[in-house]
């Protein structure tokens, strides 16, 4: 099992320690906050994951995706508080045959983060406190 560690720094700033370095997250509601929020990082993960499977596939099949852009629009929902809807638009600045478009849509749906959101993992949370 892979491990990611998140440390609380101060206020609502959290530092995630990764094998490739550190990533800061800001959960404050302040305008002009210092770092991305957790929902923004989730959208970045989803968009990057979709992009990476598309680039991998297109490179192997000689499909030009130069200039590709992925827009993710998302809305909050309540009861429970969560991201309730995500709309993803993949934009490729050139014409492609309909067959390639259909294939690329199928490929985009195969990314790890997309599959994880569609088929949620079991989440086990444990909390420990130092002995008093």
C-alpha positions, -999 to +999 in steps of 0.1 A: +000+000+000+013+035-009+016+061+019+011+098+018+016+119+049-001+153+056+012+176+083-006+206+098+017+236+095-003+266+109-038+281+105-054+261+077-022+253+059-013+216+054+019+201+039+017+168+020+049+149+019+053+130-013+081+109-028+087+138-052+087+166-027+061+186-007+028+200-017+010+227+003-028+230+007-047+259+021-082+252+035-089+288+046-118+306+030-097+338+025-095+355-009-060+353-023-051+323-003-015+311-003-020+276-018-046+255-036-075+240-016-082+203-013-110+204-038-088+223-063-061+197-058-087+170-065-097+187-097-060+191-107-055+154-100-085+144-121-076+167-150-039+157-150-049+120-148-073+123-178-046+143-197-019+117-190-039+087-202-049+107-234-013+117-241+000+082-235-026+067-258-023+093-285+015+090-285+012+053-291-014+058-319+001+088-335-028+112-327-018+149-323-031+164-291-008+195-291-026+223-273-051+201-255-069+218-226-090+201-200-116+222-181-132+210-150-163+227-136-175+216-102-203+224-078-207+218-041-235+198-026-248+194+009-260+166+032-232+156+033-210+186+024-191+174-008-184+180-044-217+171-059-211+175-096-181+176-119-183+185-156-152+179-177-145+193-211-115+181-231-107+205-259-084+195-288-076+224-311-079+204-343-104+183-361-103+145-354-123+117-371-154+108-351-139+073-345-108+089-328-130+112-307-151+082-294-119+062-287-103+091-268-135+096-247-133+059-237-096+063-229-103+095-208-128+075-187-101+049-179-079+072-158-072+060-122-087+091-105-118+090-126-122+052-118-116+059-081-144+085-080-168+063-100-160+033-078-152+048-044-126+029-023-133+017+012-120+043+036-109+034+071-101+063+094-083+058+127-074+085+152-047+081+179-036+105+206-004+104+227-009+088+261-016+114+287 
